[in-house]
Amino acid sequence: MLLTSLLMLLVISATFVVSSIPVVNQIALKHRKFDLPSSRKMHQRPIARLGGISICFGTLLALSAVWLFAGQSIVSADLFSKVIWVLLGSFAFFLIGLADDLVNLSPALRLAMQTSVAGLVWLADVQIDFITLPGIGLTHLGWLSLPVTILWLTGVVNAINWIDGLDGLASGVSCIAALSVAVVSLFTGQHTVALVMFALAGSLIGFLYHNFNPARIFMGDGGSYFIGFLLAGMSIVGLVKSAAVTAIALPFLILAVPIVDMVAVILARLKEGQSPMSADKRHLHHRLLKFGLPHRFTVIFIYTLALWTGSLAIALAGIPNGMFGVVGATILLGCSSWRAWSLAQQS
């Protein structure tokens, strides 16, 4: 039943997204809701930016259909409430992002709305209660759980949003992260979390059909906000479930690529006295393009980085034969690094 449900989620969500994107694209272009070319952006023509509508509804539709089909046999009663709150929070973040896509909300208003929604989800017991401090070990957060949880939820959302700078980049990296969370959740018996992640992965696979270079549509803030919150929230529910160092580290490893990229960019901006929210070309994908890599290979190279960190998380979770995945991902990363160096030397 579980395997059948997982396959159904992939098929339903991917099919819905693939088939609905052309309709969303036409509506967006008709109402001039597109992303215009600029000096910071790589596309040379206006492209619709409302693809997040298909991702959001494809994921929720697939989950609803499978839960109705399978009933309570695959849903964990102790996690169901938290999962529902994460889904509600993800939908709220989708609406915030969609509003920004449509009417351009101010940064302050976006942050206030994000913080409010994250706080409400924390009240629903979707919380980070422990962190690991160097030289101290696991530390119970107490009242600090609220700001730390909000920082994690909003931070991952904005990390996914910021990495969405090349065709297929954010959707592919997020898909790898979703599948990594799903694998770990299946191994630890958190089947409800795995179901949600498979639904998201299916939507992202379907979206990549239209979003990989040359992209015909972008996910927009609505899409990146929905994806980021769902990944961050389900990581708390499915991975940070015990006071163990490995449990705390897993979400950071799985989402290391967008998180490290965001932190590095913020630190670089602060070092030069700039606002951490100022737009520039400091992101990893910008640096790789400047290094001489083609657009598509830059995206694929970052995929291998995400796959490598995901494989590390899977091995750290203690999944049998997980180290074979690490070895395979390391070889793949080494080969792609060698190819990247060769392409850079030729440019």
C-alpha positions in Angstrom: 0.0 0.0 0.0 2.8 2.4 0.9 4.7 1.9 -2.3 1.6 2.2 -4.4 0.7 5.4 -2.6 4.2 6.9 -3.2 4.0 6.1 -6.9 0.5 7.5 -7.1 1.8 10.8 -5.6 4.6 11.1 -8.1 2.3 10.4 -11.0 -0.6 12.6 -10.0 1.4 15.6 -9.0 3.7 15.5 -12.0 0.8 14.9 -14.4 -1.1 17.8 -12.9 1.8 20.2 -13.1 2.8 19.2 -16.7 -0.7 19.6 -17.9 -1.6 22.8 -16.0 1.5 24.9 -16.7 0.5 25.8 -20.3 -2.8 27.2 -18.9 -1.1 29.1 -16.1 1.4 30.4 -18.6 -1.2 31.8 -20.9 -3.1 33.5 -18.1 0.1 35.0 -16.7 1.2 36.4 -20.1 -2.3 37.6 -20.8 -2.3 39.7 -17.6 1.3 40.7 -18.0 2.5 38.8 -14.9 6.0 38.0 -16.2 9.6 38.4 -15.2 11.3 41.1 -17.3 15.0 40.7 -18.4 17.6 42.8 -16.5 21.3 43.1 -15.9 21.1 40.6 -13.0 18.9 38.1 -14.8 19.9 35.5 -17.4 16.8 35.3 -19.6 16.5 37.6 -22.6 12.7 37.7 -23.0 9.7 38.2 -20.7 8.8 34.8 -19.0 5.7 34.1 -16.9 6.4 33.9 -13.2 3.3 32.1 -11.8 4.4 28.5 -12.1 4.2 28.2 -8.3 0.4 27.9 -8.7 0.8 24.6 -10.4 3.4 23.4 -8.0 1.3 24.2 -4.9 -2.0 22.8 -6.2 -0.4 19.8 -7.8 1.2 18.8 -4.5 -2.0 19.4 -2.4 -4.2 17.7 -5.0 -2.0 14.6 -5.1 -1.9 14.4 -1.3 -5.7 14.7 -1.0 -6.3 12.0 -3.6 -3.9 9.5 -2.1 -5.1 10.1 1.5 -8.7 9.6 0.3 -7.6 6.4 -1.5 -5.5 4.9 1.3 -7.3 6.3 4.3 -5.7 6.0 7.7 -3.6 3.0 6.8 -0.6 5.1 5.7 -1.1 8.2 7.9 0.6 8.4 11.2 -1.9 9.6 13.8 0.7 11.2 16.0 2.2 13.3 13.2 -0.9 14.1 11.2 -1.8 17.2 13.1 1.7 18.7 12.7 1.8 17.7 9.0 -1.5 19.5 8.4 -0.2 22.6 10.1 2.9 22.6 7.9 0.7 22.2 4.8 -1.4 25.1 6.0 1.7 27.2 6.7 3.1 26.3 3.2 -0.2 27.4 1.6 -0.1 30.7 3.6 3.5 31.3 2.4 2.4 30.5 -1.2 -0.3 33.2 -0.9 2.3 35.7 0.4 4.6 34.9 -2.5 1.8 35.0 -5.0 0.7 38.4 -3.7 4.3 39.6 -4.2 4.3 38.2 -7.7 1.1 40.1 -8.5 1.5 43.4 -6.7 5.1 43.6 -5.4 4.9 43.7 -1.6 7.4 45.7 0.4 10.3 43.7 2.0 9.2 44.8 5.5 5.6 43.6 4.9 6.7 40.3 3.4 9.0 39.6 6.4 6.2 40.5 8.9 3.8 38.2 7.2 6.4 35.4 7.0 7.2 35.8 10.7 3.6 35.8 11.7 2.8 32.6 9.8 5.9 30.8 11.1 5.0 31.9 14.6 1.5 30.4 14.3 3.0 27.1 13.0 5.3 27.1 16.1 2.3 27.5 18.3 0.9 24.3 16.6 3.9 22.4 18.1 6.0 22.4 14.9 9.1 23.4 16.9 12.9 23.1 17.0 13.5 22.3 20.7 17.2 21.3 20.6 20.4 22.6 18.9 24.0 21.4 19.1 26.6 24.0 20.3 30.4 23.4 19.9 32.0 22.2 23.1 28.6 22.0 24.8 26.6 19.5 22.8 22.8 19.2 22.7 21.1 22.2 24.4 17.4 22.5 25.2 16.3 25.9 23.7 13.4 26.7 26.1 11.8 30.0 25.1 14.5 30.4 22.4 12.7 27.7 20.5 10.3 30.3 19.0 12.9 32.6 17.4 15.1 29.7 16.3 12.1 27.9 14.6 11.0 31.1 12.9 14.6 31.7 11.7 14.8 28.2 10.3 11.4 28.4 8.5 11.8 31.8 7.0 15.5 31.3 6.4 15.0 28.2 4.3 12.2 29.9 2.4 14.4 32.8 1.4 17.4 30.5 0.7 15.2 28.6 -1.9 14.0 31.9 -3.2 17.5 33.3 -3.6 18.9 30.3 -5.4 16.1 30.6 -8.0 18.4 32.4 -10.4 18.9 30.0 -13.3 16.4 27.9 -15.3 15.7 24.7 -13.4 18.0 25.4 -10.5 15.7 25.9 -7.5 13.3 23.3 -8.7 16.0 20.7 -9.3 17.8 21.3 -6.0 14.5 21.3 -4.1 13.5 18.0 -5.7 16.7 16.4 -4.6 16.2 17.8 -1.1 12.6 16.5 -1.0 13.6 13.0 -2.1 16.5 13.0 0.5 14.0 13.9 3.3 11.7 11.2 2.0 14.3 8.5 2.0 15.4 9.3 5.6 11.7 9.6 6.7 10.9 6.2 5.2 13.9 4.6 7.0 12.8 6.1 10.3 9.2 5.1 9.9 7.9 8.7 9.3 5.7 7.6 6.4 3.4 10.6 6.4 6.4 12.9 6.0 7.7 10.7 3.1 4.3 11.0 1.4 4.3 14.8 1.5 7.9 14.9 0.2 7.0 12.5 -2.7 4.1 14.7 -3.6 6.3 17.7 -3.7 9.0 15.9 -5.7 6.5 14.8 -8.3 5.3 18.4 -8.7 8.9 19.6 -9.1 9.7 16.9 -11.7 6.6 18.0 -13.6 7.7 21.6 -13.3 11.2 20.9 -14.5 9.7 19.7 -17.8 8.7 23.3 -18.4 11.4 25.1 -16.3 14.7 23.5 -17.4 16.8 25.6 -19.7 15.4 27.2 -21.9 12.6 27.8 -19.4 9.1 28.5 -20.5 7.9 29.6 -17.1 9.3 30.5 -13.7 8.0 29.4 -10.3 7.9 33.0 -8.9 7.9 33.8 -5.2 4.7 31.9 -4.7 6.5 28.7 -5.8 9.7 29.2 -3.9 7.9 30.2 -0.7 5.7 27.2 -0.9 8.6 24.8 -1.6 10.9 26.4 1.0 8.3 26.3 3.8 7.3 22.7 3.0 10.9 21.5 3.1 11.7 23.4 6.2 8.5 22.4 8.1 8.6 18.7 7.1 12.3 18.6 8.1 11.3 19.6 11.6 8.5 17.1 11.7 10.3 14.2 10.2 14.0 14.7 10.9 14.4 16.8 14.1 12.3 14.4 16.2 14.8 13.4 18.9 17.5 14.9 21.0 20.3 13.4 18.8 23.2 15.2 17.1 22.5 13.4 13.9 18.8 14.3 13.9 19.6 18.0 14.3 22.3 17.9 11.6 20.2 16.1 8.9 18.1 19.1 7.7 21.2 21.3 7.4 23.0 18.7 5.3 20.1 18.1 3.0 19.6 21.9 2.4 23.2 22.8 2.7 23.6 24.1 -0.9 20.9 26.9 -0.7 21.6 27.7 3.0 25.4 28.0 2.6 24.9 30.1 -0.6 22.6 32.5 1.3 24.8 32.8 4.3 27.9 33.4 2.2 26.2 36.1 0.2 24.8 37.9 3.3 28.3 37.9 4.9 29.9 39.2 1.8 27.4 42.0 1.6 27.7 42.9 5.2 31.5 42.9 4.9 31.3 45.6 2.2 28.7 47.6 4.2 25.8 46.7 2.0 22.3 45.7 3.0 22.0 41.9 3.3 18.9 42.2 1.1 20.6 44.1 -1.7 20.6 42.5 -5.1 23.9 41.5 -6.7 25.7 38.7 -8.6 27.4 37.0 -5.6 25.5 33.8 -5.6 27.2 30.5 -6.5 25.5 30.2 -9.8 26.7 33.7 -10.8 30.2 32.8 -9.8 30.2 29.6 -11.8 28.9 31.4 -14.9 31.6 34.0 -14.4 34.1 31.1 -14.1 33.2 30.2 -17.7 30.6 27.4 -17.2 27.6 27.1 -19.6 24.2 27.8 -18.2 23.0 24.2 -18.3 26.2 22.7 -16.9 26.2 25.2 -14.1 22.7 24.0 -13.0 23.8 20.3 -13.4 27.0 20.9 -11.4 24.9 22.4 -8.5 22.6 19.4 -8.7 25.6 17.2 -8.0 26.5 19.3 -5.0 22.9 18.9 -3.7 23.0 15.2 -4.4 26.3 14.9 -2.5 25.1 16.6 0.6 21.8 14.7 0.5 23.7 11.4 0.3 25.8 12.5 3.3 22.6 13.0 5.3 21.2 9.6 4.2 24.4 7.9 5.4 24.5 9.9 8.6 20.9 8.8 9.3 22.3 5.2 9.5 20.5 3.9 6.5 22.0 0.5 5.4 24.4 0.8 2.5 24.2 4.6 2.7 27.9 4.9 2.3 27.6 3.4 -1.2 25.5 6.4 -2.1 28.1 8.8 -0.6 30.8 7.1 -2.7 28.7 7.3 -5.9 27.8 10.9 -5.3 31.4 11.8 -4.5 32.6 10.2 -7.8 29.8 12.0 -9.7 30.8 15.3 -8.0 34.5 14.7 -8.8 33.7 14.0 -12.5 31.5 17.1 -12.8 34.2 19.2 -11.1 36.8 17.9 -13.5 34.4 18.7 -16.4 33.8 22.2 -15.0 37.5 22.9 -14.8 37.9 21.7 -18.4 35.1 23.9 -19.7 36.4 26.9 -17.7 39.9 26.5 -19.3 38.3 26.4 -22.8 36.3 29.6 -22.3 
